[in-house]
Amino acid sequence: MITNCRCGSGRPKELCHGKLPDAELRRALLDHPIANTAEKRLETYCHFTPADHTSQKARLRARILIATTPAGVMHYPVGLIHEGRFLRPMSIDGVAYLDDGWVSVEMMLTPSIRACIYFRDKKEPSGLWRLGTYELDVEAFLSGDPFGSLFALPAEGTKVCFFHHTTDAGAQGIDGSLRFLPSKWNFQGLTELVSPHHAYFTNVAKLIGPNDMLEVGMAPEGTIAGLITDDGQVFKHEVYRLAPKDRAETIRVWVDWSLIAPNPLILHDPRSNIVPGAGGAFSWWEVFHPAIFRIPIRPGGSLKLTRRAKRQYEIKRTPDFIAPSGFYAALGTDIPGMYRMWTEKPLEDAEVARPADVGLPDAEWKRIVSMSLSHVIGRNMQAALSVGAHGRAAPHGP
């Protein structure tokens, strides 16, 4: 029997990454170590490198959030399901509005697999967008087999099977009460939120080393976490300190994707492209902490569980669930903005410095989003058509 590689290439594992265990393969795809001789330490970075896999066309079920941002209207795919497997994009590389009433969204589904989805637009007769969250079928062009990768999770209908890592006492408490209590802590794990609190889940199957912990928002002692801006600044920040052995128990929890809150987004400018694509560097949206999935819950509330199997449960919606009203977003050059995503602390009036700080349209955000992959592809196609028609590339605007 031929088994395809869990990297999602669609190739037999013998011709790809061999018998590398999932945990090691995940680290190989995500982590890029660089020696910092000045600081005498080994640093690891995560960056996306699209691989040249065979493309396929597929029909997916999608959950799309249409929202306003300082850069304009955003089409944010918060979940995709195909043949009983679930993925959430790790990046959104461009959104294009086509003349025939279709919308296309370019994205990275894994660190090495690109995809593009197409669907009919959601506009009022007046031409205004219908904001909100929609579940719809979309056409997709996929590189390789991302839904066969280790980043994909099992799905039944719109229910997705996530991991939750806890202590032995925590696992026994969940099994005995059949209730899931939320955490009062923010993404950073150091500040208590007033409301909402959250139930935390992940697509990381095992917590083995420091980088596994960083993926789920924690880090062992001695590990430095940092945010790197598009212009090369490094901002070191504290996170909740915990060793893998302190979260040694794992349970599986089935959650309807409608309960999952959208993660924050970071809008990066083209300087963030470590290896520019064939068409050149482009701006893109990073899905902040893509391995973390959260359900917002009323403080003091809980979610009811039904037992499916040993250490496997299904969450039932209760009145304690709080429907998310939006998400944080920041520019990749804005350290205070990115730090706010960690702390989830609203700005004080005195801290407001620009329109984007209060969610209003912002010229700088619009300038950066106009350099997305979709815009780069569109401009290159215009140039190619001009060459074909006139023998040379005609100048064109943004």
LINTATA-V931866 format. One record per residue. N is the residue number from 1. D_CENTER is the distance of its C-alpha to the mean C-alpha in Angstrom with 2 decimals. Layout:
# LINTATA-V931866
N/D_CENTER ; N/D_CENTER
This chain:
# LINTATA-V931866
1/33.36 ; 2/30.76 ; 3/27.32 ; 4/24.43 ; 5/22.38 ; 6/19.26 ; 7/17.44 ; 8/17.21 ; 9/19.83 ; 10/22.06 ; 11/24.91 ; 12/27.13 ; 13/26.08 ; 14/29.56 ; 15/28.83 ; 16/25.37 ; 17/24.31 ; 18/27.22 ; 19/27.24 ; 20/24.65 ; 21/23.33 ; 22/19.70 ; 23/19.16 ; 24/20.76 ; 25/19.06 ; 26/15.56 ; 27/16.88 ; 28/18.57 ; 29/15.54 ; 30/13.37 ; 31/16.22 ; 32/18.61 ; 33/21.58 ; 34/23.81 ; 35/27.11 ; 36/27.81 ; 37/31.59 ; 38/32.26 ; 39/30.43 ; 40/31.43 ; 41/28.08 ; 42/25.46 ; 43/22.09 ; 44/18.90 ; 45/16.12 ; 46/12.91 ; 47/12.92 ; 48/12.23 ; 49/15.55 ; 50/15.96 ; 51/18.76 ; 52/21.71 ; 53/21.48 ; 54/23.51 ; 55/21.98 ; 56/22.30 ; 57/22.27 ; 58/20.93 ; 59/20.72 ; 60/17.64 ; 61/17.24 ; 62/14.45 ; 63/13.46 ; 64/13.19 ; 65/13.24 ; 66/15.76 ; 67/16.14 ; 68/18.04 ; 69/16.82 ; 70/19.21 ; 71/18.47 ; 72/19.51 ; 73/18.22 ; 74/14.54 ; 75/13.50 ; 76/9.94 ; 77/9.33 ; 78/7.92 ; 79/9.44 ; 80/11.75 ; 81/14.81 ; 82/17.43 ; 83/20.57 ; 84/19.55 ; 85/16.15 ; 86/12.66 ; 87/9.30 ; 88/5.97 ; 89/5.02 ; 90/3.69 ; 91/5.92 ; 92/8.46 ; 93/11.76 ; 94/14.29 ; 95/15.77 ; 96/19.45 ; 97/22.04 ; 98/24.69 ; 99/28.36 ; 100/28.80 ; 101/26.48 ; 102/23.36 ; 103/19.85 ; 104/17.79 ; 105/14.11 ; 106/13.30 ; 107/9.98 ; 108/9.08 ; 109/8.52 ; 110/9.50 ; 111/10.86 ; 112/13.93 ; 113/13.53 ; 114/13.34 ; 115/13.79 ; 116/15.27 ; 117/15.86 ; 118/18.90 ; 119/20.13 ; 120/22.90 ; 121/22.39 ; 122/22.80 ; 123/25.57 ; 124/28.63 ; 125/32.03 ; 126/32.17 ; 127/29.23 ; 128/26.89 ; 129/23.40 ; 130/23.14 ; 131/20.35 ; 132/18.64 ; 133/16.54 ; 134/17.89 ; 135/17.95 ; 136/19.43 ; 137/20.13 ; 138/18.82 ; 139/20.19 ; 140/18.02 ; 141/18.86 ; 142/17.17 ; 143/17.88 ; 144/19.17 ; 145/18.19 ; 146/14.44 ; 147/15.20 ; 148/17.80 ; 149/15.62 ; 150/15.15 ; 151/11.38 ; 152/12.53 ; 153/14.09 ; 154/17.41 ; 155/17.75 ; 156/21.00 ; 157/21.03 ; 158/18.10 ; 159/18.25 ; 160/15.70 ; 161/16.92 ; 162/14.86 ; 163/16.27 ; 164/17.69 ; 165/19.49 ; 166/22.60 ; 167/26.23 ; 168/29.11 ; 169/30.44 ; 170/27.15 ; 171/26.96 ; 172/30.62 ; 173/30.20 ; 174/27.50 ; 175/29.73 ; 176/32.81 ; 177/31.64 ; 178/29.16 ; 179/27.31 ; 180/23.86 ; 181/24.17 ; 182/21.36 ; 183/20.69 ; 184/21.91 ; 185/19.89 ; 186/17.06 ; 187/13.92 ; 188/16.56 ; 189/18.77 ; 190/21.85 ; 191/22.34 ; 192/23.34 ; 193/21.89 ; 194/24.56 ; 195/22.60 ; 196/20.49 ; 197/20.14 ; 198/17.33 ; 199/17.28 ; 200/14.69 ; 201/13.43 ; 202/11.46 ; 203/11.25 ; 204/13.31 ; 205/16.80 ; 206/18.94 ; 207/19.09 ; 208/21.53 ; 209/21.21 ; 210/19.98 ; 211/16.73 ; 212/15.86 ; 213/16.65 ; 214/14.56 ; 215/11.39 ; 216/12.41 ; 217/13.55 ; 218/17.14 ; 219/19.52 ; 220/23.09 ; 221/25.98 ; 222/26.43 ; 223/22.78 ; 224/21.84 ; 225/18.34 ; 226/17.84 ; 227/15.93 ; 228/17.17 ; 229/17.77 ; 230/18.16 ; 231/21.90 ; 232/21.93 ; 233/22.39 ; 234/21.30 ; 235/20.80 ; 236/21.36 ; 237/20.38 ; 238/21.34 ; 239/19.23 ; 240/20.63 ; 241/22.91 ; 242/23.12 ; 243/24.12 ; 244/22.81 ; 245/26.24 ; 246/25.67 ; 247/23.00 ; 248/24.90 ; 249/24.77 ; 250/22.04 ; 251/22.10 ; 252/20.33 ; 253/19.51 ; 254/19.20 ; 255/17.34 ; 256/17.50 ; 257/14.15 ; 258/15.89 ; 259/15.94 ; 260/12.24 ; 261/11.48 ; 262/8.71 ; 263/6.78 ; 264/8.37 ; 265/8.00 ; 266/10.16 ; 267/12.48 ; 268/13.88 ; 269/17.35 ; 270/18.80 ; 271/20.16 ; 272/16.85 ; 273/17.43 ; 274/18.96 ; 275/20.16 ; 276/20.48 ; 277/20.33 ; 278/23.60 ; 279/23.69 ; 280/23.08 ; 281/20.48 ; 282/18.12 ; 283/15.81 ; 284/12.10 ; 285/9.19 ; 286/6.64 ; 287/3.44 ; 288/5.73 ; 289/6.22 ; 290/3.50 ; 291/7.07 ; 292/8.34 ; 293/9.27 ; 294/12.10 ; 295/15.14 ; 296/17.18 ; 297/20.82 ; 298/24.09 ; 299/25.50 ; 300/28.06 ; 301/26.70 ; 302/25.35 ; 303/24.04 ; 304/26.54 ; 305/26.12 ; 306/28.08 ; 307/28.71 ; 308/27.93 ; 309/29.06 ; 310/29.48 ; 311/26.44 ; 312/24.61 ; 313/24.29 ; 314/23.12 ; 315/22.15 ; 316/24.30 ; 317/23.53 ; 318/26.03 ; 319/27.16 ; 320/25.29 ; 321/21.90 ; 322/20.87 ; 323/19.08 ; 324/16.48 ; 325/18.06 ; 326/15.28 ; 327/12.53 ; 328/12.97 ; 329/12.51 ; 330/14.25 ; 331/15.71 ; 332/15.20 ; 333/18.94 ; 334/19.15 ; 335/19.37 ; 336/20.49 ; 337/17.66 ; 338/14.99 ; 339/17.17 ; 340/17.28 ; 341/13.61 ; 342/14.74 ; 343/17.96 ; 344/17.05 ; 345/20.61 ; 346/21.80 ; 347/23.83 ; 348/27.56 ; 349/29.66 ; 350/31.02 ; 351/27.60 ; 352/26.79 ; 353/27.30 ; 354/25.92 ; 355/25.08 ; 356/21.28 ; 357/21.88 ; 358/22.96 ; 359/20.61 ; 360/23.30 ; 361/23.19 ; 362/23.28 ; 363/24.95 ; 364/23.03 ; 365/19.62 ; 366/21.24 ; 367/22.75 ; 368/19.55 ; 369/17.67 ; 370/20.89 ; 371/20.19 ; 372/17.03 ; 373/17.25 ; 374/18.61 ; 375/21.25 ; 376/22.15 ; 377/22.67 ; 378/24.69 ; 379/26.85 ; 380/27.51 ; 381/28.59 ; 382/30.83 ; 383/32.33 ; 384/33.00 ; 385/34.66 ; 386/36.73 ; 387/37.87 ; 388/38.89 ; 389/40.82 ; 390/42.41 ; 391/42.32 ; 392/40.22 ; 393/36.93 ; 394/37.45 ; 395/35.80 ; 396/33.20 ; 397/31.27 ; 398/27.58
